[in-house]
Every structure is written in structure tokens, then in C-alpha cells.
């Protein structure tokens, strides 16, 4: 008799935590997006004024730019992370894989804002990157576009979120049954054909999961555009922050609601398109 009680207690506890600390604030955010401003305050109402200001104003161009930048940064991160995950899953030993994955996790111990500020020194006019370029004779002076530019923002986004993408890719690749690949080789298929016909399709759940992690992080990023792109560089994250600074809470809430809706849409597509068991594969077992 006690077992069902304890089971339901353990189940309701995390659900309650999620409801109180995640769902309730999100619900309040959505509600405030329909409120109206009254001077420096806001009052409950049901109006679409904040959404009209968002979709009819210059912030819509910021949304479009954020979508493009997030997509490009996610794609570049995938092109970097997938070969690394493939090597760790198929070529490296278990000990090497553990060591490399640990190294990719170590930067998470440092606040990402501090890591981002470190890039401003590395890419600055007097930083080691410019010094190396001039020492090698590749440039006659400091290269200005290394910092406070689109290039710098991409560097900040990729280095911040590419490690997050590596882990689901590795999990998906490591969970592929090696017998399928060996059977393809035994049937005379070339390694490239085996990769595109067997390995790549079976790793699609991990690819999509990595893309979701990377895109969601880039789309909601607020610190990297300011630190790496400069004060005038606007993406959705720092645009929402600046809107809150002027106490326009309904507009900030409406923009946040649109961002959350886009993220939930991606997660729903992942849930509907892929089986979680296929994604997890053999995550609980290390390869021998």
C-alpha cells in the first residue's frame, strides 16, 4: 500500500517544481504580453498592442536577423561538432572519448560571460591573434573586423553552444549498432556510401537534438551580441533586455512569448519526428 504513495510522491515533486518555477513564470509572461502600459506601470487588460508594436516595428527586422544568425551559427556548429563526435564514437578508444568529452565540459565550470570577455582580448587590436597575424607578415596592421563584427558574434555563439551540441551527437552516434555498419561493408558498400546510407540516417535524432540545443541557445542569447558585436548589435536576447530597461514590460513579454513559441515548435517537431528510444540508443552503456 505504501509503494504507490511513495511513487506518486516522487512523481509529483518534480512536476510541482517544474510547475512552480517554470510553467507559472511562463504563464505570467504570456499574460503580461496582453496587458497595457499606464505611464511607468502596466495594468491587466487584453490587448494586442504589444504584439502590433513588435511585428510592425523595427524589432521585426531584429527577429529576422536573429533567425538568420542563429541558423547560420547552428549550421557551422554542426559542421564542427559532427566530425568530432564521429571520431569519438567510432575511432577513439573509450578512455580517449571520456577525456575529450570531459575537456569539452570543463569550460562550463567558468561563467560564459567571462569566457566571452576573454575573446574580446584575444581578438582585440592588441590581442594575440592580431599580434600573430602581424608577426607572420599576413597583415600590416591590426585587423579591425575580428572584433565588434558579425565574425566576432559568430565566434562567441559557436564557442558558447557548440559544446552543447557535441554531446547529443556523440550519444546518437555511439548508440548505432556496429553490426549494421559491418553488414553494409560486407555487402561491398564503400565507406562513404555506408556513411550516407546507414550512419547519417541513424544519427538524425542526435543531429536534430543538437540543432535544437544550438538554435535555442543562439536565438535567446543576450550577452554575446553586446560583448562581441558592440552596443549597436541587436539580436532578440539583448533587444528584450533593452526593452525591459525602459520598463516596456508588455512589449518585452510579447517578444519573449514569440521566442518561447519558436523554441517549443522546434521541440515539438523533434518529439513528433523521432523516437526517444532511438535517440538515446545505448547511452547507459559504454562501448567495450
Buried (B, 14 or more C-beta within 10 A) or exposed (E): EEEEEEEEEEEEEEEEEEEEEEEEEEEEBBBBBBBEBEEEEBEEEEEEBBBEBBEEEEBEEBBEBBBEBBBBBBEBBBEBBBEBBBBBBBEBEEEEBEEBBEEBEEEEEEEBEEBBEEBBEEBBEEBEBBEEBBEEEEEEEBBEEBBBBEBBBBBBBBBBBBBBBBBBBBBBBBBBEEEEBEEBEEEEBEEEEBBEEBBBEBBBBBBBBBBBBBBBBBBBBBBBBBBBBEEEBBBBBBBBBBBBEEEBBBBBBBBBBBBBEBBEEBEEEBEEEBEEEEBBBEEEEEEE
